[in-house]
Amino acid sequence: MRNGLVLFTSDRGITPAALAVAGEERGFDTIYVPEHTHIPVRRDAAHPTGGEALPDDRYTRTLDPWISLATAASVTSRIRLSTAVALPVESDPITLAKQIATLDHLSGGRVTIGAGFGWNTDELEDHHVPPAKRRTVLKEYVEAMRSLWTDEEASYDGEFVSFGPSWAYPKPAQAHVPLVVGAGAGPKTFAWIAAHADGWMTTPIEQDISAKCALLRAAWSEAGRDGEPQIHVLIASKPSPDDLAGWAEAGATDLIWGVPDAPEDDVLAYLDRLATKLGLRADAGLATTAGSVA
């Protein structure tokens, strides 16, 4: 399993670029950053944890994910660049396709998109996204962006995205930019992933992850997909050796370790401890294996 770092970015603490450099030096495989364009003060949508209040004020202070990852790309050469999660439907799809293609082109093909449907329906409505249709909107965005990334003359005609034959460059360095969907497990989510994405990212409150991995793989097979889905496990509490072994057996491909929103020196000390516990090395490349976490 690959090991990644997720920084809940804000205008405080370590910067994404500094974290990316430190993570790459210590043998981590991926840096992830989140996205919220804004948080409406009046909010009817409940947080996924079920609470009425936001659990962290960083929701109101998140940095732009693509600019954050661009700064990280400019000072690194190996670590992959991802989101946990981005909200594509809150941007113009043509412009977003250009941003992601440019980042992938300039980084040498290091982008993985972690996308969500959007739990904050009030936020979505400010972007004129009907909450009840957010899965359809994301499907159209993905299809339209893939046309812009791969077709010489791209076009799309959908309910929410429509544009005529167009030229769009640069194309991403990767022939296929991976898309991993972060959402609560269930038949509807797994069917969507099997039809439109490359894998699943767990939520912070996910339980019985190994059993849910089996359900995803069944949906994948039923959809006639080749290969195996990526499975990114977001570490929400200290896992036991049995947890790690069980996730590996269930087909998890990536572990995502949280990074504190703290001054750079404190974060670097934390990364040193974590890398040591995981047995990572700077020359381990992209095939590091999670070890036991004491």
C-alpha positions in Angstrom: 0.0 0.0 0.0 1.1 3.5 -0.8 1.2 6.1 2.0 -0.1 9.6 1.5 -0.4 12.7 3.6 -3.5 14.9 3.8 -3.2 18.5 5.0 -6.4 20.3 5.8 -5.0 23.4 4.3 -5.6 26.8 5.9 -3.9 30.2 6.0 -2.1 29.0 9.1 0.6 26.4 9.7 2.8 24.5 7.3 2.3 25.3 3.6 1.4 22.7 1.0 4.7 23.2 -0.8 6.7 22.7 2.4 4.7 19.6 3.3 5.2 18.2 -0.2 9.0 18.6 0.0 9.1 17.1 3.4 6.8 14.2 2.4 8.9 13.4 -0.7 12.1 13.5 1.3 10.7 11.0 3.8 9.3 8.5 1.2 5.6 9.4 1.2 3.8 8.8 -2.1 1.1 11.4 -2.3 0.0 14.8 -0.8 -3.7 15.4 -0.6 -5.5 18.8 0.0 -9.3 19.5 0.4 -11.6 22.0 -1.1 -14.4 24.3 0.0 -14.9 27.5 -1.9 -16.8 29.0 1.0 -19.0 28.0 3.9 -22.4 29.7 4.0 -23.0 31.2 7.5 -26.6 30.0 7.4 -26.4 26.3 6.8 -29.1 23.6 6.7 -26.8 20.8 5.7 -25.5 18.6 8.5 -21.9 17.7 8.6 -21.2 14.1 7.8 -20.4 13.4 11.4 -24.0 14.3 12.2 -23.3 17.5 14.1 -24.9 20.8 13.5 -21.7 22.7 14.0 -18.6 22.4 11.9 -16.0 20.3 13.8 -13.1 22.5 12.6 -12.8 26.2 11.7 -10.5 25.2 8.8 -13.6 24.5 6.8 -13.9 28.3 6.5 -10.2 28.8 5.7 -9.2 26.2 3.1 -6.8 27.2 0.4 -7.6 26.7 -3.3 -6.6 23.1 -4.0 -5.2 23.4 -7.5 -3.1 26.5 -6.7 -1.9 24.6 -3.5 -0.9 21.6 -5.5 0.8 23.7 -8.2 3.1 25.2 -5.5 3.8 21.6 -4.4 4.5 20.5 -7.9 7.0 23.3 -8.5 9.3 22.1 -5.6 9.0 18.3 -6.0 9.6 15.7 -8.6 8.1 12.4 -7.5 5.3 12.8 -4.9 1.8 12.5 -6.4 -0.7 15.4 -6.2 -4.2 14.7 -5.1 -7.3 16.1 -3.4 -9.3 14.8 -0.4 -11.6 15.9 -1.7 -12.2 18.4 -4.4 -15.6 19.6 -5.4 -15.5 19.8 -9.2 -19.1 20.8 -9.6 -18.3 24.1 -7.8 -16.2 25.2 -10.8 -16.7 25.8 -14.5 -15.9 22.5 -16.1 -14.0 23.9 -19.1 -11.9 26.1 -16.8 -11.3 23.3 -14.3 -10.3 20.9 -17.1 -7.7 23.4 -18.2 -6.4 23.8 -14.6 -6.0 20.1 -14.0 -4.5 19.4 -17.4 -2.0 22.2 -16.9 -1.1 20.8 -13.5 -0.7 17.3 -14.8 1.3 18.5 -17.8 3.7 20.7 -15.7 4.1 18.1 -13.0 5.0 15.3 -15.4 1.8 13.3 -14.9 1.4 13.3 -11.1 -2.3 14.2 -10.6 -5.0 12.0 -9.1 -8.4 13.6 -8.5 -10.1 12.8 -5.3 -13.6 14.1 -5.8 -16.7 14.4 -3.6 -20.4 14.8 -4.5 -20.7 17.6 -1.9 -22.2 17.1 1.6 -22.7 20.9 2.1 -25.8 21.4 0.0 -26.0 25.0 0.9 -22.6 25.5 -0.6 -23.6 23.7 -3.7 -26.7 25.8 -4.1 -24.6 29.0 -4.1 -22.9 27.5 -7.2 -26.4 26.8 -8.8 -26.0 23.0 -8.4 -29.3 21.3 -7.5 -28.4 19.1 -4.5 -30.7 16.3 -5.7 -28.8 16.2 -9.0 -25.3 16.6 -7.8 -24.3 13.0 -8.8 -25.6 13.7 -12.3 -23.7 17.0 -12.4 -20.5 15.4 -11.4 -21.0 12.7 -14.0 -21.3 15.3 -16.7 -18.3 17.2 -15.5 -16.2 14.1 -15.5 -17.3 13.1 -19.0 -16.9 16.6 -20.4 -13.4 17.1 -18.9 -12.3 13.7 -20.2 -13.4 14.8 -23.7 -11.3 18.0 -23.3 -8.3 16.0 -22.1 -8.4 13.4 -24.8 -10.2 14.5 -27.9 -8.7 16.6 -30.7 -12.0 18.4 -31.0 -13.8 18.1 -27.7 -17.5 18.5 -27.3 -20.3 17.7 -24.8 -24.0 17.9 -24.8 -25.6 17.3 -21.4 -28.2 18.8 -19.0 -25.7 20.8 -17.0 -22.6 20.9 -19.3 -22.8 21.8 -23.0 -20.2 23.1 -25.5 -19.6 22.6 -29.2 -16.5 21.2 -30.9 -13.5 22.9 -29.3 -9.7 22.7 -29.1 -8.2 22.5 -25.7 -4.6 22.1 -24.8 -2.4 21.2 -23.0 -3.5 17.6 -22.7 -2.6 15.9 -19.4 0.7 14.1 -19.4 -1.1 11.0 -18.2 -3.2 9.2 -20.8 -5.9 8.8 -18.1 -6.1 11.1 -15.1 -7.3 8.8 -12.2 -10.5 9.8 -10.4 -11.2 8.5 -6.9 -14.5 9.3 -5.3 -14.7 10.1 -1.6 -18.2 9.3 -0.3 -20.0 7.1 2.1 -20.2 3.5 1.1 -23.4 2.1 -0.3 -24.8 0.5 -3.5 -25.6 3.8 -5.1 -22.1 5.2 -4.5 -20.3 2.0 -5.6 -22.4 1.7 -8.8 -21.5 5.3 -9.6 -17.8 4.6 -9.0 -17.9 1.4 -11.1 -19.5 3.4 -14.0 -17.5 6.6 -13.9 -14.4 6.5 -11.6 -11.2 4.6 -10.9 -11.7 4.0 -7.2 -13.1 4.9 -3.8 -11.8 7.0 -0.9 -13.3 6.2 2.5 -14.9 8.9 4.7 -13.6 9.7 8.3 -16.6 7.9 9.8 -16.4 4.7 7.7 -16.8 1.4 9.5 -16.2 -2.2 8.3 -14.0 -1.0 5.6 -12.8 -4.5 4.5 -16.4 -5.6 4.0 -17.2 -2.5 2.0 -14.2 -3.1 -0.2 -15.6 -6.4 -1.1 -18.9 -4.7 -2.1 -17.1 -2.2 -4.2 -15.2 -5.0 -6.0 -18.5 -6.8 -6.6 -20.0 -3.7 -8.2 -16.8 -3.2 -10.2 -17.1 -6.8 -11.6 -20.8 -6.4 -12.3 -20.1 -3.3 -14.3 -17.7 -5.3 -16.5 -14.6 -3.2 -15.4 -11.2 -4.6 -16.0 -8.5 -4.5 -13.4 -9.1 -3.5 -9.8 -10.5 -0.3 -8.2 -8.1 1.9 -6.3 -9.1 2.1 -2.6 -7.8 5.0 -0.6 -8.3 4.6 3.2 -8.5 7.8 5.1 -7.0 7.1 8.5 -9.4 8.6 11.1 -7.9 6.9 14.2 -4.8 5.0 15.1 -5.0 1.7 13.2 -3.9 -1.6 14.7 -1.6 -4.0 12.9 -4.7 -6.1 12.3 -6.5 -3.1 10.7 -3.6 -2.6 8.3 -3.3 -6.2 7.4 -7.1 -6.5 6.9 -7.2 -3.4 4.6 -4.3 -4.8 2.6 -6.0 -8.1 2.2 -9.2 -6.3 1.1 -7.3 -4.6 -1.7 -6.6 -1.2 -0.3 -4.1 0.6 -2.5 -3.4 3.8 -0.5 -3.4 4.9 3.1 -4.0 8.6 3.9 -2.4 9.9 7.1 -3.6 13.2 8.5 -1.1 16.0 9.2 -1.7 18.5 12.0 -2.4 22.1 11.1 0.7 23.3 13.0 4.0 25.3 12.5 6.4 23.7 10.1 8.9 22.5 12.7 6.1 20.6 14.6 4.9 19.0 11.4 8.3 17.9 10.4 8.9 16.3 13.7 5.5 14.5 13.3 6.5 13.3 9.8 9.8 11.9 11.1 8.0 9.8 13.7 5.3 8.7 11.2 7.9 7.8 8.5 9.9 5.8 11.1 6.8 3.9 12.3 5.9 3.1 8.7 9.4 2.1 7.7 9.6 4.5 4.9 12.7 5.6 3.0 13.3 8.5 0.7 14.5 6.1 -2.0 11.4 3.8 -1.7 9.8 5.3 -4.8 6.1 4.6 -5.3 6.0 1.1 -3.9 6.2 1.6 -0.2 4.4 -0.7 2.1 2.7 0.3 5.3 4.2 -1.4 8.4 2.9 -1.7 11.9 2.0 1.6 13.6 2.8 1.5 17.3 
